[in-house]
Amino acid sequence: MSNPIISLNHVAFAYNKQPVLRDINLTIQPGEIIGLVGPNGAGKTTLLNLIQGILPHAAGITVFGGQPGNPTAKAATGSMLQGNLKLPRVHVAELISLIGDQYTHPLPTSEVLALTNLTAQANQNVATLSGGQLRRVTFACAIVHQPQLLFLDEPTVGMDAQARQEFWDLISRMRARHVTIIITSHYLEEIQHVADRIAILRQGRFAYVGRWDQLQAAHNGGQISFTTPLPPATFSHLPGVTQVVATADHLTLTSQDTDLTVQALVPFFTDLHHFTATRQSLETIYLDLVKEDDKNEEVSQPTAV
């Protein structure tokens, strides 16, 4: 196995003695796409700033074999931050070219424009672009120097559905080039489809690091829908079923264990039509984890006397 791009070993960090990160462990291999998710205040930005060397070095972090922010890491890293550059009187092609000139082996500006679907906006003032176009310009500036490591912070904010799909197609092409990518996004359905591994950060620790299918297998709840002439009460006491919602002859069962409930439905299959079973999404699982944190925090609050 090749050397990891990033290694986090028992990383901890605090602001003014207030812990933000606690015992963070993660190894990221070349070409991996990592989806980093977590509620506001979980420590995502702090962790990314430590990896990039923006914050003072914390023990236990290596990037490209050295400390964060080392020359090799700086030259090989690209970052797409949440904010966009709205420079007056600067054209798109000029901005990309200016960024590229800071590096030794940048891609030709025309190639970057084509790659990010910005050729038509090449001579347009950056300040006049739409939100989605600005995100693509920010991405173009992050990849013009052909980075081996790429940070994407809310990359598709402001993009319409088609632009978002085109963006993730482009990320798939970056994967083919073995670029290592760390993505944070509130569009969790996109994360679950593109990331090789998902890292859920909550209260300064990783609650989960691994593949999406493994996470979903550990949270077996979901919904089962079908049409049937049978009364709703037929299904309300089946194993795993917590709720039955009826609309005319259409039923939706909410289950804590979809596999178990589907097995219990087998004797009724001749009377079930238009059958669908949907497992929990990353967003649903994530929200359940956050609610669990909220409940734990409420329990830990002192009771007034």
Beta strands, then each sheet from edge to edge (+ up, - down):
strand 1: 6-15
strand 2: 18-28
strand 3: 33-37
strand 4: 61-63
strand 5: 77-80
strand 6: 149-153
strand 7: 180-184
strand 8: 197-202
strand 9: 205-210
strand 10: 222-227
strand 11: 241-247
strand 12: 250-255
strand 13: 273-279
sheet 1: 2+ 1- 4+
sheet 2: 5+ 6+ 7+ 3+ 8+ 9-
sheet 3: 11+ 12- 10+ 13-
end
